[in-house]
Amino acid sequence: MTHEHSQGGHSGHIHRHDHASPGQDTDPVCGMTVKPDSPYRVIHAGHEYRFCSAKCQGKFETDPARYLAPETSQPSTEPAPVPGTEYTCPMHPEIRQIGPGTCPKCGMTLEPVMPGLDEEDNPELADLRRRFWWTLPLTVIVTAIAMSGGVFDPMLGAARPWVELALATPVVLWSGWPFFVRCAQSIGNRSPNMWTLIGLGVGAAYLYSVVATVAPEVFPASFRMGEHVAVYFEAAAVIISLTLLGQVLELKARSETGAAIKALLGLAPKTARRIRADGTEEDIPLTHVHPGDRLRIRPGEKVP
């Protein structure tokens, strides 16, 4: 590591750290080698740091300590919520709380009122997408059997209700589990909504069909269609799959909207250059700027 010191006027000492070969610097964010003529640079605590791109420069300006001491602070695999961040429910905007959680009315995952700049995956979207695609083939098969008009009866015979039960159970109990949780929460909070309707409808169709399959003798003869009692496994499975598809499309649309908002927020400067009383300058976060401070805006910089 080499150090170059320069002093002039009120600029103080500026140290340039060359972690790569002579004449080249290392980006403290991504570790890439940066040429000395890189336009992306920041002076922090008297040291000059160069970056490979504006994105790395923005990350450094947001949290310099995170990248100046990587050996003592290991980044978490999941982004930690900013203390004091306000979260709200997409379906019930009146629900507000500090910190992440679930909506007490519908059970949906709360989202930040103002999205952060870090790019992160939506765990709820990934979970519902996985449930949808893994059980979609089962829904298609059980629907084809139920709507075939008896085409599969010679092959399945009396086992047809049991086959439909085996196909529909993973769809209803695994894929539809988040919807049943939201249904229970809506009932417990005395706030009926669409999850109440979906949970009760799917639950009634599935439980009735299970009883009709396991113990058909408890039903009167008028309920029988041929050798077995009519079941509605395909209705329960189709409702769950269509609801999952709707949720996936909704969450994807919200994620794209959030990405556009993050792009706009990324255009705003993260720091300001404040002039001290003795004439020296320092880079500070915008949250540390107070009325009466004198700021210097250099040519080409954004106005904070």
N, C-alpha and C positions, 0 to 999 in steps of 0.2 A: 504494500500500500504506500502510495506517495502522497505528500501533502504539498499544495501550492498555496502560499499566503500572499495576499495582495491587500494593500491598505491605501486609502485615498479619501480625502474629504471626510465626510461623516458616515461613510459606508461601513466602517469597522473592518474586522477581519473576515475574509471569505475563504473557506477551506474547500478545495475540491478533492474528493476522494476518488482515486483511480484504482478500482478493484481488478481491472483487466490489464491488458498490455498497455505500455506507455502511449499516451495520446488518446486512450479510450476509457470510458467509464462503464459502470455496471448499473443497470436499472434496478433500484432497490425494491421495486414491486414485483417484477417478473424475472429478474436475474439476467436479462439479455444484455449483450454488449452494445453500448451506445457511443456513437462518434461524438467528438468534441463540438461539432457544429450543429448538434441537434437543437431544434428550436424549442423543445419542451424541457424547461428547467425551472427549478424552484430554489430559492434561498431560504433555508430554515435553520434558525439558531446559529447563524453565521456560517453555515455550510451550504455549498452549492451542489444540488443533485440534478442529474440529467435523466431523461426518460425516453423510451422508445416511441411513445405515442401519447396523445392527449388523454386517453383513457387511463393509462398508468399514472399520469400526472394528477388527474382528478382524484384517483384513489388515494394517492399519497397525501394530497392536500386535505382530504377529508379526515384522515387518521394517520399522521406521520409516525406516531409512536409504534404503531402496529408493524411498520416495515423497517424501522430503525433498530428494533431489538427482536428479530425473529427467533433468536435462540432462547429467549425467555418467555415469549408469548406464542404458543402454538395456536393457529387458527382453528376454530371449531368446525366440525363437519356440517353443522346447521347454523344459519345466521341467527345470532342472538337478537331478540327484540330490543329496540332502543328504549331505555328507561323513560317512562312518561308517555310513550306512544299510545294514542287513543285508537281503539278498535271499534268497529261497528258491524252490524249484520246486514248483508246485502238485501235480504227480504224485509227486515224490520229496521229501518234507519234510525228509529227512535232509541234503539238499544245502543248504548255507548258505555265503554269501560276502559280502564287503563290496563293494557297488557292483553295478550292473546287469550282465547277461550272459545266457548261455544254459545250460541244464542239460547237464552232460557226459554224462548217461545217455540222455536222450530228446530233447534239443535244444529244448525249450520255453523260451519267454522267462521269465526269472526275475521274480518280483514282490516288492515290499517286504513284509517281515514285518509292519510296521505302516504302513498307508497314510497318506499326507500329507493335509492339509486342502485343498490346491488341487484344483480340478476340472480334470481333464485327460482327453483321449480315450485309449482303448486302441488303440495302433497295430496290434497283432496282430489284434484284433477287426476293425478296419476293413479290414485287408489280406485276411483270410480271407472276410469278407463280400463284398468286391469280387470275389474269385476265384469264390465260389459263384454269385453272381447273373449274372456275365458268361458263365459256361459252362453254367449250368443248361439253357438252351434247346438247346444242342448235345447234352447228355445225353438230354434228352427225345426229340429227333429220332432219334438213333442207336438208342435203345432201341425206339422205335416201328418202325423199319425192321427190326431184328433179330427182334422178337417179332410181326411182322405175319403170319407164316405164308406168306410169298411174295406178299403182296398187291402189294408194290412191285417185284417181279421183272420184270413186263412193261415197266415204265418204266425201271428201272435196268439190268436185264440183267446182263452180265458185269462191269459197273462197280460193282456193289453193294459188294464188299469195299473198293474204293478210296474210295467215298463214306463208308463207315463209318470208314475210316482217317483221312480228312480231318476228319470230325466229332469223332472221339475224341482225336486228337492234342493239340489245345489243352487239353482237359480233363485228360488224363493228364500231359502234360509241363509245362504252366503252372500249372494249378490244383493239381495233385498234387505240385509240386516241393517244398514245405515238408515233405511227408510222406516223400519219398525222402531228403531231407537228414537227417531224424530217424532214418530206418531205417539209413542209413550210420553215423550216430553211435552208434546202439545196437550195431551190429555191431563197430565199432571199439573201443568201450568194453567189449565182451563183456558187455553187459547187454541181452539180448533182451527185447522188450516188444511191445505191440500194434503199434507202428510198424514193427517188424521183419516182423510177419505181413502188414500192409497193404502195405508196400513190396515184399516178395517176391511176394505174390500178384498185385498189380496189375502189377508189372514182368513177371512170367512170362506173364500173360494178354496183355499188350500186345505184348511182343516175339514171342511165338509167332504172334500174329495178323498182325504186320507181315511176318514171314517167309512165312506162309501166303499173304499177299496179293502180295508182291513176287516170291516164288519158289515157287509151288505145286508145281512139278515135283519138288522135293526130298522131298516126302511120298509115301508109298505110296498106292496106289489106294484102300485101305480108309479113308483119311482124307477122301476126297472125298465131297461131298454135291452131286450133280448136276454142275455145271460148275466148281465151285470148292471149295476146302478150307474147312471150317468155321472161323470166326473168332469171337473173344470180345471184340471192342472194347466192346460194350455192357456187359459185366460189369465191365471195368476202369473205364469212365466212371461207372457207377452207384456203384461202391464209393467212388470219389473224391468224388462229389457228396454221398453220404450221410455220409461222414466229415467233409467240410467243414461240412455242416449240423449235425452233432453238435458240432463244435468251436465253431461260431458260437453255438449255444445254451448251451454250457458257459461260454464266455467272457462272454456277456451275463449269465448268472446270477451269475458271480463279480464282474462289474462292479457289479451291483445290490447284492450283499452288501457290497462295498467302499464303495459310496455310503452304505449304512446305518451302517457303522462310522465313516466320515468325519463323518456327521451327529452321532453321539454324541461324537466327539472335539471337534467344534466347540462343544459345550456347555461344555467346560472353559475356565477363564480362561487367557489367555496371559501375563498379567503380574501382578505383585503390588506393592503399595505398601509400601515398606520405610521404617521410621523410623530416621533416622541418629542418631548419638550426640548431635548438637547439637539434636535435636528436629525438624529439617527432614525432609521426605518426598521420596521419589523413586519413579518407576515403573520396575521392572526386570523382565526376563524371568524366568519361573519357574526356569529353569536356573541363575540366579544367586542363588537363595535358599539359604541355608545354615543348619544348626542353630544356634540362638541368636539369629537375626535377629528383630527385632520388626516385625510387619506390622500395618497398619491396614486394616480392612475396613469400608467405608462402607455405610450403609443401602442395601439393594437389590443389593449386589454379591455375586458368587459367591465362595465360600471356595476359595482356591487349594490 
